[in-house]
Amino acid sequence: MIPKILITGEIGVGKSTLVRSLLSQVHLEINGFFTIKRGSEVFLYDAHHLLKGRAIPQCIGKCDANGIMTAYPSVFDTFGKTINRFPTQSLIVMDELGFMERDAKVFCDAVLEIMASDRPVLAVVKARSAPFLDAVRANDNAMLFHITEANRTMRIAELDELIKALAW
């Protein structure tokens, strides 16, 4: 079974930056998603189209004036219906799996199905306990890498070797 590479760590240590750095070295087709915060809103971008410069953002949540996030599970679920249609020879990137999708059953089920498959995965997983996130981390083929400012440079080389080994 192909390992599922999971990256976790505190906010701001460079997890997403690390993922983008690793992807610049990959010679596989890339599918999946990125989440990017813009102002008070969080958007989901299709990874394949984003990396080709033609992604259409989908708003998945918004913070109110008090900093309370309202997530839009239906957007996650709509995207979740496409996850298992990605080409089997592609690297599935999920940046980031967190708490916003907890009420999106279709999406969560699709992610867990990908995690149970024989497909390569590179995912950023929020460093907190929640049923969905715990299920992602509990996958038998999950390789969890905790990133800190102190170990980030060392982990880049280690993860780069793992990613290169996925190119079949």
KOLTOR-503802 format. One record per residue: residue number from 1; x negated, y negated, z negated of N, C-alpha, C in turn. Coordinates in Angstrom, 3 decimals, padded with zeros to 6 digits, always signed. Example, Ala and Ser with C-alpha at 12.3 -4.5 7.8 and 13.67 -1.06 7.14 Angstrom:
2
   nr       n_x       n_y       n_z      ca_x      ca_y      ca_z       c_x       c_y       c_z
    1  -013.190  +005.690  -007.800  -012.300  +004.500  -007.800  -013.200  +003.300  -007.800
    2  -012.850  +002.250  -007.080  -013.670  +001.060  -007.140  -012.900  -000.030  -007.870
This chain:
168
   nr       n_x       n_y       n_z      ca_x      ca_y      ca_z       c_x       c_y       c_z
    1  -000.841  +001.189  +000.000  +000.000  +000.000  +000.000  -000.883  -001.249  +000.000
    2  -000.478  -002.223  +000.755  -001.218  -003.475  +000.857  -000.972  -004.293  -000.409
    3  -002.040  -004.849  -000.999  -001.855  -005.632  -002.224  -001.097  -006.927  -001.979
    4  -000.396  -007.330  -003.003  +000.309  -008.612  -002.997  -000.525  -009.558  -003.860
    5  -001.067  -010.596  -003.258  -001.945  -011.531  -003.957  -001.088  -012.638  -004.554
    6  -001.076  -012.710  -005.879  -000.283  -013.702  -006.599  -001.230  -014.652  -007.317
    7  -001.008  -015.930  -007.123  -001.826  -016.964  -007.747  -000.953  -017.712  -008.737
    8  -001.474  -017.885  -009.938  -000.744  -018.606  -010.965  -001.707  -019.545  -011.686
    9  -001.172  -020.452  -012.435  -001.983  -021.401  -013.180  -001.150  -022.613  -013.542
   10  -001.730  -023.462  -014.346  -001.013  -024.654  -014.808  -000.829  -025.648  -013.658
   11  +000.092  -026.559  -013.837  +000.363  -027.605  -012.846  -000.904  -028.427  -012.625
   12  -001.226  -028.649  -011.356  -002.320  -029.544  -011.013  -003.703  -028.931  -010.933
   13  -003.831  -027.597  -011.088  -005.167  -026.995  -011.022  -005.609  -026.709  -009.587
   14  -004.715  -026.863  -008.621  -005.103  -026.680  -007.230  -004.662  -025.386  -006.594
   15  -003.572  -024.798  -007.082  -003.091  -023.524  -006.525  -002.693  -023.665  -005.053
   16  -001.894  -024.663  -004.751  -001.451  -024.859  -003.370  -002.609  -025.275  -002.473
   17  -003.503  -026.073  -002.993  -004.700  -026.454  -002.231  -005.531  -025.218  -001.927
   18  -005.658  -024.334  -002.893  -006.390  -023.076  -002.703  -005.730  -022.238  -001.612
   19  -004.405  -022.131  -001.633  -003.683  -021.354  -000.617  -003.955  -021.928  +000.768
   20  -003.849  -023.234  +000.913  -004.079  -023.846  +002.227  -005.519  -023.634  +002.701
   21  -006.453  -023.679  +001.774  -007.856  -023.408  +002.120  -008.023  -021.975  +002.617
   22  -007.406  -021.025  +001.923  -007.486  -019.624  +002.336  -006.836  -019.418  +003.700
   23  -005.723  -020.076  +003.944  -005.005  -019.902  +005.212  -005.796  -020.445  +006.396
   24  -006.661  -021.398  +006.142  -007.459  -021.948  +007.236  -008.459  -020.921  +007.773
   25  -008.699  -019.856  +007.001  -009.644  -018.803  +007.391  -008.958  -017.579  +007.998
   26  -007.629  -017.543  +007.933  -006.877  -016.345  +008.304  -006.628  -016.299  +009.807
   27  -006.769  -015.109  +010.369  -006.485  -014.910  +011.788  -005.239  -014.043  +011.983
   28  -004.354  -014.066  +011.014  -003.063  -013.392  +011.100  -001.988  -014.431  +011.381
   29  -000.876  -014.003  +011.930  +000.267  -014.892  +012.023  +000.748  -015.151  +010.602
   30  +001.135  -016.371  +010.333  +001.564  -016.748  +008.984  +003.044  -017.095  +009.018
   31  +003.787  -016.494  +008.096  +005.205  -016.779  +007.915  +005.460  -016.974  +006.430
   32  +006.648  -017.381  +006.106  +006.995  -017.614  +004.707  +007.417  -019.055  +004.510
   33  +007.015  -019.637  +003.368  +007.449  -021.001  +003.081  +006.482  -021.709  +002.145
   34  +006.572  -023.020  +002.191  +005.916  -023.912  +001.244  +006.996  -024.794  +000.646
   35  +006.851  -025.143  -000.622  +007.721  -026.150  -001.210  +006.857  -027.373  -001.498
   36  +007.386  -028.529  -001.149  +006.631  -029.769  -001.302  +007.546  -030.821  -001.907
   37  +007.061  -031.464  -002.973  +007.836  -032.523  -003.620  +007.519  -033.849  -002.946
   38  +008.557  -034.571  -002.598  +008.456  -035.903  -001.988  +009.372  -036.827  -002.779
   39  +008.772  -037.672  -003.582  +009.567  -038.559  -004.438  +010.346  -037.743  -005.442
   40  +011.657  -037.943  -005.474  +012.494  -037.224  -006.432  +013.048  -035.918  -005.861
   41  +012.727  -035.617  -004.608  +013.274  -034.433  -003.953  +012.192  -033.383  -003.696
   42  +012.629  -032.121  -003.656  +011.745  -031.008  -003.324  +012.272  -030.385  -002.044
   43  +011.358  -030.145  -001.118  +011.723  -029.608  +000.193  +011.079  -028.244  +000.426
   44  +011.793  -027.392  +001.138  +011.287  -026.102  +001.580  +010.939  -026.240  +003.057
   45  +009.733  -025.794  +003.411  +009.273  -025.824  +004.795  +008.963  -024.406  +005.241
   46  +009.404  -024.048  +006.415  +009.028  -022.779  +007.026  +007.524  -022.841  +007.302
   47  +006.755  -021.899  +006.748  +005.295  -021.935  +006.841  +004.802  -021.874  +008.279
   48  +005.391  -021.015  +009.068  +004.948  -020.847  +010.458  +005.049  -022.171  +011.219
   49  +006.185  -022.841  +011.073  +006.394  -024.100  +011.780  +005.613  -025.249  +011.152
   50  +005.473  -025.266  +009.838  +004.721  -026.330  +009.169  +003.268  -026.325  +009.625
   51  +002.661  -025.144  +009.675  +001.257  -025.057  +010.074  +001.050  -025.396  +011.545
   52  +002.115  -025.360  +012.316  +002.035  -025.756  +013.731  +002.505  -027.200  +013.933
   53  +002.814  -027.885  +012.820  +003.180  -029.291  +012.888  +004.582  -029.584  +013.367
   54  +005.486  -028.604  +013.272  +006.842  -028.866  +013.762  +007.929  -028.336  +012.816
   55  +007.676  -028.426  +011.536  +008.649  -027.928  +010.560  +009.737  -028.959  +010.287
   56  +010.914  -028.455  +010.020  +012.037  -029.296  +009.612  +012.274  -029.023  +008.133
   57  +012.061  -030.023  +007.273  +012.240  -029.796  +005.836  +013.702  -029.579  +005.472
   58  +013.889  -028.728  +004.468  +015.220  -028.485  +003.920  +015.163  -028.838  +002.436
   59  +015.998  -029.749  +002.003  +015.991  -030.168  +000.604  +016.532  -029.035  -000.275
   60  +015.725  -028.627  -001.267  +016.126  -027.541  -002.160  +016.413  -028.011  -003.575
   61  +016.170  -029.300  -003.839  +016.459  -029.810  -005.161  +016.132  -031.283  -005.289
   62  +016.717  -031.896  -006.325  +016.506  -033.319  -006.547  +016.497  -033.610  -008.038
   63  +015.569  -034.477  -008.449  +015.480  -034.928  -009.839  +016.335  -036.177  -010.020
   64  +017.059  -036.211  -011.124  +017.812  -037.423  -011.407  +016.922  -038.417  -012.156
   65  +017.471  -039.544  -012.547  +016.699  -040.601  -013.217  +016.108  -040.141  -014.541
   66  +016.677  -039.086  -015.153  +016.166  -038.567  -016.433  +015.169  -037.426  -016.240
   67  +014.839  -037.120  -014.985  +013.887  -036.048  -014.711  +014.504  -034.659  -014.705
   68  +015.819  -034.575  -014.698  +016.513  -033.284  -014.670  +016.652  -032.850  -013.209
   69  +016.168  -031.642  -012.912  +016.199  -031.126  -011.547  +017.502  -030.386  -011.285
   70  +018.125  -030.709  -010.188  +019.279  -029.960  -009.690  +018.813  -029.207  -008.454
   71  +018.902  -027.881  -008.509  +018.479  -027.042  -007.389  +019.671  -026.730  -006.503
   72  +019.384  -026.430  -005.230  +020.408  -026.088  -004.258  +020.227  -024.636  -003.824
   73  +020.790  -023.682  -004.592  +020.597  -022.256  -004.304  +021.031  -021.844  -002.899
   74  +022.028  -022.502  -002.332  +022.504  -022.103  -001.000  +021.423  -022.295  +000.062
   75  +020.567  -023.301  -000.121  +019.479  -023.516  +000.841  +018.483  -022.360  +000.737
   76  +018.148  -021.965  -000.499  +017.265  -020.809  -000.697  +017.881  -019.561  -000.069
   77  +019.164  -019.347  -000.312  +019.816  -018.143  +000.205  +019.841  -018.110  +001.730
   78  +020.066  -019.247  +002.353  +020.045  -019.306  +003.817  +018.658  -018.916  +004.335
   79  +017.610  -019.445  +003.706  +016.249  -019.087  +004.114  +015.962  -017.621  +003.786
   80  +016.476  -017.150  +002.656  +016.255  -015.766  +002.241  +016.736  -014.754  +003.258
   81  +017.768  -015.111  +004.002  +018.295  -014.209  +005.035  +017.306  -014.006  +006.173
   82  +016.322  -014.892  +006.300  +015.351  -014.793  +007.400  +014.051  -014.102  +006.991
   83  +013.783  -013.997  +005.703  +012.476  -013.516  +005.239  +012.125  -012.134  +005.794
   84  +013.062  -011.221  +005.757  +012.757  -009.861  +006.199  +012.770  -009.699  +007.717
   85  +013.000  -010.791  +008.428  +012.935  -010.771  +009.885  +011.579  -011.224  +010.413
   86  +010.696  -011.653  +009.507  +009.371  -012.083  +009.953  +008.633  -010.909  +010.580
   87  +007.783  -011.164  +011.573  +007.023  -010.066  +012.187  +006.255  -009.262  +011.139
   88  +006.239  -007.951  +011.300  +005.600  -007.091  +010.298  +004.096  -007.280  +010.234
   89  +003.485  -007.785  +011.274  +002.039  -007.987  +011.279  +001.643  -009.391  +010.815
   90  +002.515  -010.055  +010.070  +002.189  -011.404  +009.612  +001.960  -011.427  +008.104
   91  +001.200  -012.419  +007.681  +000.973  -012.668  +006.267  +002.148  -013.501  +005.763
   92  +002.803  -013.027  +004.708  +003.937  -013.742  +004.127  +003.418  -014.638  +003.002
   93  +003.571  -015.940  +003.199  +003.130  -016.933  +002.220  +004.362  -017.454  +001.495
   94  +004.284  -017.487  +000.165  +005.379  -018.035  -000.645  +004.766  -018.996  -001.658
   95  +004.859  -020.274  -001.369  +004.248  -021.301  -002.209  +005.292  -022.369  -002.511
   96  +006.022  -022.271  -003.493  +005.779  -021.581  -004.744  +007.055  -020.899  -005.187
   97  +006.894  -019.797  -005.889  +008.031  -019.135  -006.532  +008.126  -019.706  -007.946
   98  +009.301  -020.197  -008.303  +009.455  -020.830  -009.608  +010.855  -020.649  -010.154
   99  +011.355  -021.681  -010.799  +012.651  -021.586  -011.464  +013.811  -022.072  -010.603
  100  +013.523  -022.849  -009.560  +014.613  -023.452  -008.781  +015.463  -022.418  -008.054
  101  +014.871  -021.284  -007.707  +015.602  -020.279  -006.933  +016.304  -019.232  -007.794
  102  +016.278  -019.390  -009.097  +016.819  -018.363  -009.995  +018.284  -018.025  -009.735
  103  +019.070  -018.971  -009.215  +020.493  -018.712  -008.945  +020.761  -018.349  -007.480
  104  +019.694  -018.138  -006.713  +019.822  -017.789  -005.293  +019.586  -016.289  -005.140
  105  +020.632  -015.504  -005.359  +020.504  -014.047  -005.380  +019.986  -013.473  -004.063
  106  +020.499  -013.953  -002.940  +020.050  -013.446  -001.635  +018.550  -013.691  -001.477
  107  +018.113  -014.898  -001.813  +016.696  -015.243  -001.706  +015.850  -014.370  -002.628
  108  +016.232  -014.275  -003.900  +015.458  -013.486  -004.870  +015.370  -012.021  -004.447
  109  +016.485  -011.464  -003.990  +016.477  -010.067  -003.525  +015.550  -009.892  -002.323
  110  +015.550  -010.867  -001.403  +014.680  -010.779  -000.219  +013.209  -010.841  -000.620
  111  +012.879  -011.698  -001.568  +011.489  -011.786  -002.051  +011.073  -010.468  -002.693
  112  +011.922  -009.906  -003.533  +011.585  -008.639  -004.189  +011.472  -007.501  -003.170
  113  +012.269  -007.550  -002.111  +012.161  -006.550  -001.052  +010.817  -006.673  -000.331
  114  +010.394  -007.893  -000.050  +009.073  -008.116  +000.569  +007.974  -007.618  -000.365
  115  +008.129  -007.893  -001.661  +007.115  -007.444  -002.632  +007.019  -005.918  -002.667
  116  +008.120  -005.224  -002.405  +008.128  -003.755  -002.430  +007.713  -003.152  -001.084
  117  +007.520  -003.989  -000.082  +007.200  -003.506  +001.266  +005.693  -003.295  +001.444
  118  +005.338  -002.837  +002.618  +003.932  -002.648  +002.968  +003.456  -003.826  +003.816
  119  +003.800  -005.018  +003.382  +003.431  -006.233  +004.108  +002.529  -007.095  +003.230
  120  +001.553  -007.771  +003.832  +000.667  -008.630  +003.042  +001.393  -009.870  +002.548
  121  +001.125  -010.217  +001.288  +001.768  -011.372  +000.661  +000.693  -012.205  -000.043
  122  +000.810  -013.508  +000.113  +000.022  -014.473  -000.648  +001.031  -015.432  -001.255
  123  +001.165  -015.406  -002.581  +002.205  -016.206  -003.228  +001.658  -016.965  -004.425
  124  +002.180  -018.160  -004.616  +001.941  -018.927  -005.832  +003.164  -018.692  -006.711
  125  +002.915  -018.278  -007.960  +003.994  -017.967  -008.889  +003.849  -018.862  -010.112
  126  +004.903  -019.586  -010.411  +004.882  -020.483  -011.569  +004.487  -019.713  -012.821
  127  +003.663  -020.328  -013.650  +003.132  -019.693  -014.861  +004.116  -019.827  -016.018
  128  +005.248  -019.154  -015.871  +006.226  -019.105  -016.954  +007.018  -017.824  -016.819
  129  +007.635  -017.427  -017.917  +008.411  -016.197  -017.912  +009.862  -016.501  -017.564
  130  +010.377  -015.729  -016.629  +011.780  -015.775  -016.222  +012.041  -014.435  -015.550
  131  +013.264  -013.911  -015.599  +013.516  -012.572  -015.047  +013.017  -012.386  -013.609
  132  +013.312  -013.329  -012.727  +012.876  -013.197  -011.336  +011.347  -013.220  -011.239
  133  +010.718  -014.190  -011.874  +009.251  -014.305  -011.806  +008.572  -013.107  -012.448
  134  +009.130  -012.611  -013.546  +008.563  -011.426  -014.198  +008.667  -010.213  -013.280
  135  +009.769  -010.100  -012.533  +009.937  -008.982  -011.594  +008.923  -009.078  -010.448
  136  +008.653  -010.275  -009.978  +007.644  -010.457  -008.921  +006.283  -010.007  -009.437
  137  +005.912  -010.473  -010.624  +004.598  -010.126  -011.195  +004.491  -008.651  -011.556
  138  +005.619  -007.990  -011.821  +005.600  -006.586  -012.256  +005.396  -005.602  -011.108
  139  +005.388  -006.073  -009.872  +005.199  -005.189  -008.734  +003.895  -004.406  -008.897
  140  +003.951  -003.090  -008.619  +002.781  -002.227  -008.788  +001.584  -002.650  -007.947
  141  +001.831  -003.312  -006.831  +000.739  -003.720  -005.950  +000.340  -005.183  -006.115
  142  +000.894  -005.826  -007.131  +000.565  -007.233  -007.362  -000.818  -007.367  -007.991
  143  -001.589  -008.262  -007.417  -002.887  -008.625  -007.973  -002.761  -010.079  -008.411
  144  -002.745  -010.296  -009.727  -002.498  -011.621  -010.277  -003.817  -012.336  -010.565
  145  -003.931  -013.545  -010.034  -005.127  -014.363  -010.231  -004.714  -015.649  -010.923
  146  -005.193  -015.810  -012.149  -004.903  -017.027  -012.906  -005.984  -018.051  -012.570
  147  -005.569  -019.181  -012.019  -006.502  -020.211  -011.577  -006.576  -021.312  -012.637
  148  -007.801  -021.691  -012.955  -008.053  -022.823  -013.838  -009.063  -023.742  -013.142
  149  -009.240  -024.926  -013.667  -010.262  -025.807  -013.098  -011.638  -025.168  -013.229
  150  -011.875  -024.416  -014.310  -013.182  -023.800  -014.552  -013.481  -022.634  -013.610
  151  -012.455  -021.855  -013.207  -012.726  -020.660  -012.389  -012.322  -020.816  -010.928
  152  -011.783  -021.965  -010.569  -011.236  -022.162  -009.227  -012.257  -021.879  -008.118
  153  -013.454  -022.376  -008.247  -014.473  -022.186  -007.213  -014.837  -020.715  -007.066
  154  -014.994  -020.017  -008.182  -015.319  -018.593  -008.132  -014.177  -017.798  -007.497
  155  -012.963  -018.150  -007.818  -011.801  -017.433  -007.289  -011.632  -017.623  -005.783
  156  -012.041  -018.772  -005.254  -011.916  -019.018  -003.817  -012.651  -017.938  -003.032
  157  -013.898  -017.662  -003.412  -014.692  -016.658  -002.691  -014.060  -015.271  -002.828
  158  -013.615  -014.935  -004.020  -013.001  -013.634  -004.279  -011.720  -013.457  -003.459
  159  -010.879  -014.470  -003.465  -009.621  -014.403  -002.728  -009.850  -014.441  -001.215
  160  -010.849  -015.175  -000.793  -011.173  -015.226  +000.634  -011.518  -013.830  +001.156
  161  -012.272  -013.065  +000.386  -012.623  -011.692  +000.793  -011.377  -010.805  +000.864
  162  -010.497  -010.950  -000.104  -009.254  -010.167  -000.083  -008.384  -010.499  +001.127
  163  -008.261  -011.788  +001.414  -007.444  -012.226  +002.542  -008.038  -011.712  +003.863
  164  -009.353  -011.793  +003.999  -010.001  -011.307  +005.229  -009.782  -009.807  +005.397
  165  -009.720  -009.064  +004.296  -009.509  -007.618  +004.361  -008.091  -007.273  +004.837
  166  -007.171  -008.232  +004.732  -005.799  -007.983  +005.181  -005.666  -008.019  +006.695
  167  -006.622  -008.592  +007.370  -006.545  -008.694  +008.837  -006.819  -007.330  +009.445
  168  -005.741  -006.639  +009.845  -005.902  -005.288  +010.369  -005.967  -005.274  +011.831
